[in-house]
Amino acid sequence: MNATKTTLSIFGVLLLILLFSSVFTVTEGQRGIILRLGRLVNDGDTQQVKVLNPGLHLKTPFIESVRIFDTRVQTMDIKSTRIVTKEKKDVMVDYYVKWQITNLSQYFKSTGGNEFKAETLLEQQLNTLLRAQFGKRTISELSGGRDDVMGLLRKAAEKQAGELGINVVDVRIKGIELPANTSNAIYQRMRADMKKIANRHRADGEAAAEQIEAKADADVIVLLAKTNSQAQRVRAVGRAEAAGIYSKAYTQNRQFFALYRSLLAYENSFRSKKDILVLDQSSAFFDYFKQSMPKNDGVAVKK
């Protein structure tokens, strides 16, 4: 009786082991393939590789094995890839790729079901495409036409990635930057070019300033010459008119005119008490001092 129970227990355990080894589940977002002794199993109806959809499935224990793959959209982030542009300048490109497994049999045959190998092959293909596209464009063209480059990359990548059983959903360039040494060289060259332009503008400004200053000096000289000429003419006219007035006044009363002129001479000669004149008493300068001077009552007296 005990031997029978033991045998049944062992048989039950083996049955459970076989059951658990035969039953497996494929979850949503995944697909699976069956390998029989390491070879892909084909569907009897379509004669194509049998792909397992989400759900509960059975397999032959110890003979068949199952490989399950994530068939959702995957994102591969690729950073700092050095690429040469049309103008022979290195740029660092950061981009990412969204890809998805669409052909499980082709994917397994091309990559052995290894996701790392698949992404490595896909990255190599994309880098080759990037170098081809960037080699046709300058940095300024890449900056302004990034969307066009990404569209061309996606279309070209779709064709080549099909050989891996992969569909490239999208390719996006996140950034295009110059390496540090190249950036410094370009900055120094730009600085030198700007300095040349500034020096040229400064030289042009100085030349224009000298021309303006020379013209201003010439205009000032001409204006002063004209002004002096006009002043001399006016002065000459004034002197002539003054001489005429003096002459007319002299002819009307010569004695008064002589007295007036003498008084002006006296006024100019005796302005300061410190002035000293050494003259002969018989000089004509003292004629009016020698003549009679009126008293307070108007009677003339001899001096």
C-alpha positions in Angstrom: 0.0 0.0 0.0 2.8 2.4 0.9 4.7 1.5 -2.3 1.5 2.3 -4.4 1.1 5.7 -2.7 4.8 6.4 -3.3 4.5 5.5 -6.9 1.4 7.6 -7.4 3.1 10.5 -5.7 6.1 10.3 -7.9 3.9 10.0 -11.0 1.9 13.1 -9.9 5.1 15.1 -9.3 6.4 14.1 -12.8 3.0 15.0 -14.3 3.1 18.4 -12.7 6.7 19.0 -13.9 5.6 18.0 -17.4 2.6 20.3 -17.2 4.6 23.3 -16.0 7.2 22.6 -18.7 4.6 22.5 -21.4 2.5 25.4 -20.5 3.7 29.1 -20.9 2.2 32.5 -21.4 2.9 35.3 -23.8 1.8 38.6 -22.4 0.4 41.6 -24.2 3.1 43.6 -26.1 5.2 40.4 -26.7 5.5 37.8 -29.4 7.1 34.4 -29.2 8.7 31.7 -31.4 9.3 28.1 -30.8 12.6 26.3 -31.3 12.7 22.6 -31.8 16.1 21.3 -31.1 17.5 24.8 -31.8 15.6 25.2 -35.1 12.6 27.4 -35.8 9.3 25.7 -35.9 7.0 26.4 -38.9 3.3 26.7 -38.9 1.7 23.6 -40.6 -0.9 25.7 -42.4 1.2 28.6 -43.8 4.6 26.9 -43.8 6.0 30.1 -42.2 7.8 30.5 -38.9 5.2 30.1 -36.2 4.7 33.3 -34.2 3.0 33.1 -30.9 0.6 35.8 -30.1 -0.4 36.9 -26.5 -2.1 34.1 -24.6 -1.6 30.6 -23.2 0.4 28.2 -25.2 1.8 24.6 -25.1 5.1 23.2 -26.1 6.8 19.8 -26.1 8.9 19.5 -23.0 12.6 19.0 -23.2 12.4 19.1 -27.1 11.0 22.5 -27.8 12.0 25.9 -26.2 10.4 29.3 -26.4 11.9 32.7 -27.1 9.8 35.7 -26.2 10.5 39.2 -27.5 9.2 42.6 -26.7 7.5 43.9 -29.9 6.7 47.3 -28.5 8.4 50.4 -29.8 11.9 50.7 -28.4 14.0 53.8 -28.0 17.8 53.7 -28.6 19.6 56.9 -27.5 22.9 57.5 -29.4 25.2 60.2 -28.0 28.2 62.1 -29.3 28.8 60.6 -32.7 31.7 62.4 -34.5 30.8 63.1 -38.2 32.6 65.1 -40.9 30.6 67.7 -42.8 31.0 68.8 -46.4 33.4 71.6 -45.4 35.7 69.0 -43.7 34.7 70.0 -40.1 34.0 67.6 -37.3 30.6 67.8 -35.5 29.2 65.9 -32.6 25.7 64.6 -33.3 23.3 63.4 -30.6 20.3 61.5 -31.8 17.8 58.8 -30.9 16.0 56.1 -32.9 12.6 54.5 -32.2 12.4 51.0 -33.6 10.2 48.0 -33.4 10.4 44.3 -34.2 8.1 43.5 -37.2 9.5 40.2 -38.5 10.4 37.8 -35.7 11.9 35.1 -37.9 14.2 37.6 -39.8 15.1 39.3 -36.5 16.1 36.0 -34.9 18.1 34.9 -38.0 19.9 38.2 -38.3 20.6 38.9 -34.6 20.1 35.6 -32.8 17.4 37.3 -30.8 20.1 39.5 -29.1 18.7 43.0 -28.5 22.2 44.5 -28.0 23.4 43.0 -31.2 20.4 44.4 -33.0 20.9 47.9 -31.7 24.6 47.7 -32.5 23.9 46.8 -36.1 21.2 49.4 -36.4 23.5 52.1 -35.0 26.2 51.1 -37.5 23.8 51.5 -40.3 22.5 54.8 -39.1 26.0 56.2 -38.5 26.8 55.2 -42.1 23.7 57.0 -43.4 24.5 60.0 -41.2 28.0 60.3 -42.6 26.7 60.2 -46.1 24.1 62.9 -45.5 26.3 65.2 -43.5 29.1 64.8 -46.0 26.8 66.5 -48.6 26.0 69.5 -46.4 27.7 72.4 -44.6 27.1 73.2 -40.9 24.8 76.1 -41.8 22.8 73.9 -44.1 22.5 71.3 -41.4 21.3 73.8 -38.9 18.6 75.1 -41.2 17.6 71.8 -42.8 17.6 69.4 -39.9 14.1 68.1 -40.5 15.0 67.2 -44.1 18.0 65.2 -43.0 15.9 63.3 -40.4 13.3 62.5 -43.0 15.9 61.1 -45.4 17.6 59.2 -42.6 14.3 57.6 -41.6 13.4 56.5 -45.1 16.9 55.1 -45.8 17.0 53.4 -42.4 13.7 51.7 -43.0 15.1 49.9 -46.1 18.3 48.7 -44.4 16.7 47.9 -41.1 14.2 45.6 -42.9 17.0 43.2 -43.3 17.2 42.9 -39.6 13.4 42.3 -39.2 13.1 45.8 -37.7 11.0 48.8 -38.6 12.5 52.2 -37.9 9.6 54.3 -36.6 11.4 57.6 -36.2 14.9 59.2 -36.2 15.4 62.5 -34.3 18.6 64.6 -34.1 18.7 66.2 -30.7 21.8 68.3 -31.1 24.6 69.2 -33.5 27.6 70.7 -31.8 31.3 71.4 -32.6 34.0 69.7 -30.6 35.8 71.9 -28.0 39.0 72.3 -30.0 37.1 73.1 -33.2 34.8 75.5 -31.4 37.8 77.4 -30.1 39.5 77.5 -33.5 36.3 78.8 -35.2 35.8 81.3 -32.4 39.4 82.6 -32.8 39.0 82.8 -36.6 35.6 84.6 -36.2 37.3 87.0 -33.7 40.1 87.7 -36.1 37.7 88.3 -39.0 35.6 90.6 -36.9 38.8 92.4 -35.8 39.8 92.9 -39.4 36.3 94.2 -40.3 36.4 96.6 -37.3 39.9 97.8 -38.2 38.7 98.4 -41.8 35.7 100.4 -40.6 37.8 102.3 -38.1 40.3 103.2 -40.9 37.4 104.3 -43.2 36.0 106.4 -40.4 39.3 108.0 -39.7 39.8 108.8 -43.4 36.3 110.2 -43.6 36.9 112.3 -40.4 40.2 113.6 -41.8 38.4 114.6 -45.1 35.6 116.3 -43.1 38.1 118.1 -40.9 40.2 119.2 -43.9 37.1 120.5 -45.6 36.0 122.3 -42.4 39.4 123.9 -42.1 39.3 125.0 -45.7 35.8 126.4 -45.3 36.9 128.3 -42.1 39.9 129.8 -44.0 37.7 130.9 -46.9 35.1 132.3 -44.6 37.6 134.2 -42.5 39.2 135.6 -45.7 35.8 136.7 -47.0 34.9 138.2 -43.6 38.2 140.0 -43.3 37.9 141.4 -46.8 34.3 142.6 -46.0 35.5 144.1 -42.7 38.4 145.9 -44.4 36.0 147.3 -46.9 33.6 148.4 -44.2 36.5 149.8 -42.2 37.8 151.7 -45.2 34.3 153.1 -45.9 34.0 154.1 -42.3 37.4 155.8 -42.2 36.6 157.6 -45.4 33.3 158.8 -44.0 35.0 159.8 -40.7 37.7 161.7 -42.6 35.0 163.5 -44.6 33.1 164.4 -41.4 36.4 165.6 -39.8 37.3 167.6 -42.8 33.8 169.2 -43.0 33.9 170.0 -39.3 37.4 171.5 -39.6 36.4 173.8 -42.5 33.4 175.1 -40.5 35.3 176.1 -37.3 39.0 175.5 -37.5 39.8 177.0 -34.1 37.3 174.9 -32.3 38.5 171.8 -34.1 42.1 172.6 -33.1 41.0 173.1 -29.5 39.0 169.9 -29.5 42.0 167.9 -30.9 44.3 169.4 -28.3 41.8 168.6 -25.4 41.7 165.0 -26.6 45.5 164.9 -26.6 45.6 166.4 -23.1 43.1 163.8 -21.9 45.0 160.9 -23.3 48.4 162.3 -22.1 47.4 162.9 -18.5 45.3 159.8 -17.7 47.7 158.6 -15.0 49.4 160.7 -12.3 52.5 158.6 -12.8 52.9 159.7 -16.4 55.9 162.1 -17.0 56.3 164.2 -20.2 59.6 165.9 -20.9 58.8 168.7 -23.5 60.1 172.0 -24.5 58.0 174.8 -23.1 57.9 176.5 -26.5 56.3 173.3 -28.0 53.0 173.8 -29.7 51.6 171.2 -27.3 51.4 173.8 -24.6 49.8 176.6 -26.7 46.4 176.4 -25.0 48.1 176.4 -21.6 49.8 179.7 -22.4 46.6 181.4 -23.5 44.3 183.3 -21.1 41.9 181.3 -19.0 38.5 182.8 -17.8 38.0 183.5 -14.1 34.9 182.7 -12.2 33.2 185.9 -13.3 34.1 185.3 -17.0 37.0 187.9 -17.2 40.0 186.6 -18.9 43.4 186.6 -17.2 46.9 186.2 -18.4 48.7 183.1 -17.1 
